[in-house]
Amino acid sequence: MLAAPFAYAGLLKRGVRKQRHDTRHFLSRFGCVARSAHSGGYFFHCVSVGEVVAASCVIKALLQTEPGVTITITTTTPTGSARVRAIFGDQVHHFYLPFDFPFSMRWMLSRVKPCLVCITEVELWPNLIHACWKKKIPTVVINARMTDRSAARYQKISALFAPMLRKVSMVCAQGQRDYENYKALGIQSEKLTLTNNIKFDQAVSLDNSQNSDFMGLSNTERYIVVAGSTHEPEEQILLDAVQRLQDSAKRPKPLLIIVPRHPERFESVSDLLSSRNETYVRTSHVSAVNEHTNVILLDEMGRLNEAYAVADVAFVGGSLADKGGHNALEPAAFGIPVIMGPNTYNNPVICEYMVASGGLHIKHSAAQISEQLLLWLSNPAMRHQAGDAAKTVLTKNSGALNKTLHVLESFK
């Protein structure tokens, strides 16, 4: 394919950069992966944290209904890899996805020997799909996402994209937008189904016991705001919003918990807090806070939901920064209201439903965020009502898991 060299170059560049954080599996990126304990299992490709989380409920269901089945999970980022280990431990076979060279994908598949390959949400690598097609291994895209921006880009290279799409066995679209975009790109109708978004089911399955004693905060009377999965400059904006809230009200300063999306930014966010003379702690250094702490920097992977469990309000990142917005359903599962910026194109249906329910409010600036925080702080009943509305969205829209499992069953 003419587009392949460009895909290789991008993947190589990203792969080498990421391997600076974790070099243990570098050889696996060329197809030299550990063999599966047993052949014939399921293979899931999950790009990073978001895709691992989305696929986790499907994988857990398969492990429960098919005890002893081999599950292989690949990722392309160290954070995704860490999340696989945190969720599944040694229950699954895990390595980094090889670079999308023909020989790499053939070699990998010959060693793993899966009966079904599932690609989660995005990243349709042409040589992976071609190698599966040549070996007659069905390829299913689960929780498939196709933004308008991506669809327009693929439309420009339809002569290259369409042949690859014909080799895909099934696309399980996560929303009507994604369904229509795949349809417009030319996939055969019998290979396209609307399952809706697995993230609704995944969020419902979260441990929502509210028994988390994250940093000793389970019984605090302080107003806690969690800024989850943040990107630059969102930390600065949230700090400004909380400062405005303190300046405008004669009450204790809210406790802000900042959770950067990527671990390589932990140090830069720490430097930002120091430059502002914030009284802060890092979770990797202490296990509890006192009344003088204004900010907690959560600099450990896999603990975001612990923070949501003690929060009063959540801000979900990647939405003021132009990253498309991260998963608003995770805080909703804990019955807390959510604030996001205007960039929600990664999960438009989820955000649309939550906005309509009153559980999610879209804000564009520190001033607007501060106003909303103050409103909820001053009116706990209104805050609880918004949190309940956010949680109700989950239960009303679950069901994608069973639909997805039914599709996978059809290929056995």
C-alpha positions in Angstrom: 0.0 0.0 0.0 1.3 3.5 -0.9 0.4 4.8 2.5 2.3 2.2 4.4 5.7 3.9 4.4 4.2 6.9 6.2 2.5 4.7 8.7 5.8 2.9 9.4 7.7 6.2 9.8 5.1 7.5 12.4 5.0 4.2 14.3 8.8 3.9 14.4 9.2 7.4 15.6 6.6 6.9 18.3 7.8 3.5 19.2 11.4 4.5 19.8 10.3 7.5 21.9 8.1 5.4 24.0 10.7 2.7 24.5 12.8 5.2 26.4 10.4 4.6 29.2 10.3 0.8 29.0 12.9 -1.2 26.9 12.0 -4.7 28.1 9.8 -5.6 25.2 11.6 -3.8 22.3 12.3 -7.0 20.4 8.6 -7.7 20.4 8.0 -4.7 18.3 9.6 -6.6 15.4 7.4 -9.7 15.9 9.7 -11.7 18.2 7.1 -12.2 20.9 6.7 -14.8 23.5 4.6 -17.7 22.4 1.2 -18.2 23.9 0.8 -21.0 26.4 -2.0 -22.3 24.2 -3.0 -21.4 20.6 -6.5 -20.5 19.5 -7.2 -17.8 22.0 -8.4 -14.2 21.6 -6.0 -11.3 20.6 -6.9 -7.7 21.6 -5.1 -4.7 20.4 -5.6 -1.7 22.7 -3.6 1.4 21.9 -3.3 2.9 25.3 -5.1 3.4 28.6 -8.5 4.3 27.2 -8.7 1.3 24.9 -7.5 -1.0 27.6 -10.2 0.2 30.0 -12.9 -0.1 27.3 -11.9 -3.6 26.4 -11.4 -4.8 30.0 -15.1 -5.7 30.5 -15.2 -7.7 27.3 -12.0 -9.5 28.3 -13.2 -10.2 31.9 -16.4 -11.7 30.5 -14.5 -14.0 28.2 -12.2 -15.1 31.0 -15.3 -15.9 33.1 -17.3 -17.7 30.5 -14.3 -19.6 29.0 -12.0 -20.5 31.9 -8.5 -21.3 30.7 -8.8 -19.4 27.4 -5.7 -17.6 26.2 -6.1 -13.8 26.0 -3.4 -11.8 24.4 -3.4 -8.0 24.8 -1.1 -5.7 22.9 -0.6 -1.9 23.5 1.6 0.7 21.9 2.3 2.9 25.0 3.9 2.2 28.4 0.9 3.6 30.2 -1.4 1.2 28.3 1.0 -1.6 29.2 1.0 -0.6 32.9 -2.8 -0.6 32.9 -3.0 -4.1 31.4 -0.7 -5.4 34.2 -2.7 -3.5 36.8 -6.0 -4.9 35.7 -5.1 -8.5 34.7 -1.7 -9.3 36.2 -0.6 -12.7 34.8 -4.1 -13.7 33.6 -3.3 -12.5 30.1 -0.4 -12.7 27.6 0.9 -9.2 27.0 3.4 -7.4 24.9 3.8 -4.3 22.7 2.3 -4.4 19.2 5.0 -5.0 16.7 5.7 -2.3 14.1 3.4 -2.7 11.2 5.9 -4.4 8.8 4.6 -7.4 6.9 7.2 -9.7 8.4 6.6 -8.4 11.9 2.9 -9.1 11.8 3.3 -12.5 10.1 5.9 -13.6 12.7 3.8 -12.4 15.6 0.6 -14.2 14.4 2.6 -17.4 13.8 3.8 -17.4 17.4 0.5 -16.4 19.1 -1.9 -18.3 16.7 -5.1 -16.5 17.8 -8.5 -17.6 16.6 -9.8 -14.1 16.6 -8.2 -10.6 16.5 -10.1 -7.7 18.1 -9.0 -4.1 17.5 -10.3 -1.7 20.1 -11.7 1.6 18.9 -9.0 2.9 16.5 -5.7 2.3 14.7 -6.4 0.0 11.8 -2.9 -1.1 10.8 -2.9 -2.4 7.2 -0.3 -5.1 7.5 -1.8 -6.5 10.7 -5.2 -6.7 9.0 -3.7 -8.1 5.8 -1.7 -10.8 7.7 -4.9 -11.8 9.5 -6.8 -12.0 6.2 -4.1 -14.1 4.6 -4.1 -16.5 7.6 -7.9 -16.5 7.6 -8.1 -15.1 11.1 -11.3 -13.0 11.6 -10.6 -9.4 12.5 -13.3 -7.5 14.5 -13.1 -3.8 15.4 -14.9 -3.5 18.8 -16.2 -0.2 20.2 -15.2 1.2 16.9 -14.7 5.0 16.7 -14.6 7.0 13.5 -14.6 10.7 14.0 -15.7 13.1 11.3 -12.1 14.3 11.1 -10.7 10.8 10.7 -13.4 9.9 8.1 -12.5 12.9 6.0 -8.8 12.0 6.1 -9.5 8.4 5.1 -11.9 9.5 2.4 -9.0 11.4 0.7 -7.1 8.1 0.5 -10.1 5.9 -0.2 -8.3 4.0 -2.9 -5.9 2.8 -0.2 -8.2 2.6 2.7 -11.1 0.7 1.1 -9.1 -2.5 0.2 -8.0 -2.7 3.8 -11.5 -2.2 5.1 -12.7 -5.1 2.9 -10.4 -7.4 4.8 -12.0 -6.6 8.2 -14.6 -9.2 9.3 -16.8 -6.9 11.3 -17.0 -3.4 12.7 -19.0 -2.9 16.0 -19.7 0.9 15.9 -19.9 2.6 19.3 -22.3 5.3 18.1 -24.5 6.5 15.2 -21.8 8.9 14.0 -19.2 6.2 13.9 -21.7 3.8 12.1 -22.5 6.4 9.4 -18.8 7.3 8.9 -17.8 3.7 8.4 -20.8 3.2 6.1 -19.7 6.3 4.0 -16.2 4.9 3.8 -17.6 1.9 1.9 -17.7 -1.1 4.3 -20.2 -3.8 3.3 -23.4 -3.5 5.2 -23.2 -7.1 6.5 -19.9 -6.2 8.2 -21.2 -3.2 10.1 -23.3 -3.2 13.3 -24.2 -0.7 15.9 -23.5 -2.1 19.3 -23.2 1.3 21.1 -20.4 2.2 23.5 -18.9 -0.5 25.8 -17.7 2.3 28.1 -21.2 2.5 29.6 -21.0 -1.1 30.7 -17.4 -0.7 31.8 -18.3 2.2 34.0 -21.3 0.4 35.5 -18.9 -2.4 36.6 -16.6 -0.1 38.6 -16.4 -0.7 42.3 -18.7 2.1 43.5 -18.7 1.2 47.2 -17.5 4.7 48.2 -15.3 3.0 50.7 -12.1 4.4 49.3 -10.0 6.2 51.9 -7.8 7.8 49.3 -5.2 9.9 51.2 -7.4 9.7 54.3 -10.1 11.8 52.7 -13.1 9.5 53.0 -14.6 11.5 56.0 -13.3 15.0 55.2 -15.6 17.9 55.1 -13.5 19.7 52.5 -14.9 20.3 49.1 -12.8 18.1 46.8 -12.4 18.7 43.1 -10.6 16.0 41.0 -9.0 17.1 37.7 -8.6 13.7 35.9 -6.5 12.9 32.8 -5.3 16.4 32.4 -3.1 17.9 29.6 -1.2 21.1 29.4 -2.5 23.8 30.0 -5.5 22.3 31.9 -3.7 22.1 35.3 -3.0 25.9 35.1 -6.7 26.6 34.3 -8.0 24.4 37.1 -5.6 26.0 39.6 -6.8 29.5 38.5 -10.4 28.3 38.8 -10.0 27.1 42.3 -8.1 30.3 43.2 -11.0 32.4 41.9 -13.3 30.3 44.1 -11.2 30.9 47.2 -11.0 34.6 46.4 -14.8 34.9 45.9 -16.0 33.0 49.0 -15.2 33.2 52.7 -14.8 29.5 53.1 -12.0 26.9 53.3 -10.1 26.6 50.0 -11.2 23.5 48.1 -8.8 20.6 47.8 -7.8 20.1 44.2 -6.5 16.6 43.1 -4.6 16.8 39.8 -4.2 13.6 37.8 -2.1 14.2 34.7 -2.9 11.9 31.8 0.7 10.9 31.0 3.3 10.0 33.6 6.1 11.8 31.8 4.3 15.1 32.8 4.4 14.4 36.5 7.6 16.4 37.0 6.5 19.4 34.9 3.2 19.6 36.8 5.1 19.4 40.1 7.3 22.3 38.9 4.2 24.3 38.0 2.8 23.8 41.5 6.1 24.9 43.0 6.3 28.0 40.8 2.9 29.0 42.1 3.9 28.4 45.7 1.0 25.9 46.1 1.0 23.8 49.3 0.9 20.4 47.7 1.9 16.8 48.1 2.6 13.9 45.8 0.9 10.6 46.4 4.1 8.7 45.7 5.7 10.5 48.6 2.9 10.6 51.3 -0.2 8.6 52.2 -2.3 11.2 53.8 -2.8 15.0 53.8 -3.5 17.6 56.5 -5.7 20.7 56.5 -2.9 22.9 55.1 -2.6 20.9 51.8 -4.3 22.7 48.9 -3.3 20.4 46.0 -2.6 16.7 45.7 -0.6 15.6 42.7 -1.6 12.0 41.9 1.6 10.8 40.3 0.9 7.1 40.3 -0.9 5.1 37.5 -4.1 3.3 38.1 -5.5 5.3 41.1 -7.8 7.8 39.3 -10.9 6.0 40.4 -9.8 6.0 44.0 -9.7 9.8 43.8 -13.1 10.0 42.1 -14.6 7.9 45.0 -13.9 10.7 47.4 -14.6 13.7 45.1 -17.5 16.1 45.1 -16.9 17.3 41.5 -14.8 16.1 38.6 -13.2 17.8 35.7 -12.3 15.5 32.8 -9.3 16.5 30.9 -8.3 16.5 27.2 -11.3 18.8 26.7 -9.9 22.3 27.3 -6.8 21.0 25.6 -7.7 19.9 22.1 -7.4 16.2 22.7 -11.1 15.2 22.2 -11.9 14.7 25.8 -11.4 11.6 28.0 -13.9 9.3 29.7 -16.6 11.2 31.6 -18.4 8.0 32.6 -15.8 7.0 35.2 -16.6 9.9 37.5 -20.3 9.5 36.7 -20.1 6.0 38.0 -19.4 7.5 41.4 -22.4 9.7 41.3 -20.5 13.0 41.0 -21.2 15.8 38.5 -18.7 16.5 35.7 -17.2 19.5 34.1 -15.5 19.4 30.7 -14.2 21.8 28.1 -15.6 22.2 24.6 -13.5 19.5 22.9 -15.5 16.3 23.4 -15.3 14.8 19.9 -13.8 11.5 21.0 -17.0 10.6 22.9 -19.7 12.8 21.5 -22.7 10.6 22.2 -21.6 10.0 25.9 -21.1 13.7 26.4 -24.4 14.6 24.6 -26.3 12.2 26.9 -24.7 13.5 30.0 -25.2 17.2 29.1 -28.9 16.5 28.3 -29.2 14.8 31.7 -27.6 17.7 33.6 -24.8 15.6 34.8 -22.2 17.2 32.6 -21.5 21.0 32.1 -19.3 22.3 29.3 -17.2 25.3 30.3 -14.6 27.3 28.3 -12.5 29.1 30.9 -11.2 29.3 34.4 -13.9 31.9 35.2 -16.7 29.7 34.0 -15.4 26.6 35.8 -15.1 28.6 39.0 -18.7 29.8 38.7 -20.0 26.3 38.3 -17.9 25.0 41.2 -19.2 27.8 43.4 -22.8 27.1 42.5 -22.4 23.4 43.4 -20.5 24.3 46.6 -23.2 26.7 47.7 -26.0 24.3 46.8 -25.2 20.6 47.8 -28.7 19.4 46.8 -28.2 20.7 43.3 -24.7 19.1 43.2 -26.1 15.7 44.3 -28.9 16.0 41.8 -26.4 16.5 39.0 -24.3 13.6 40.2 -27.3 11.3 40.3 -28.3 12.4 36.8 -24.8 11.6 35.5 -24.9 8.1 37.1 -28.4 7.4 35.6 -27.0 7.9 32.1 -24.9 4.7 32.7 -27.7 2.4 33.6 -30.0 3.7 30.8 -27.4 3.1 28.1 -25.7 -0.1 29.0 -26.0 -3.2 26.9 -23.1 -2.9 24.4 -21.1 -5.6 26.2 -23.6 -8.3 25.5 -24.0 -7.2 21.9 -20.3 -7.3 21.4 -19.9 -10.7 23.0 -22.6 -12.0 20.7 -20.6 -10.7 17.7 -17.4 -12.4 18.9 -19.3 -15.6 19.5 -20.5 -15.7 15.9 -16.9 -16.0 14.7 -16.0 -19.0 16.9 
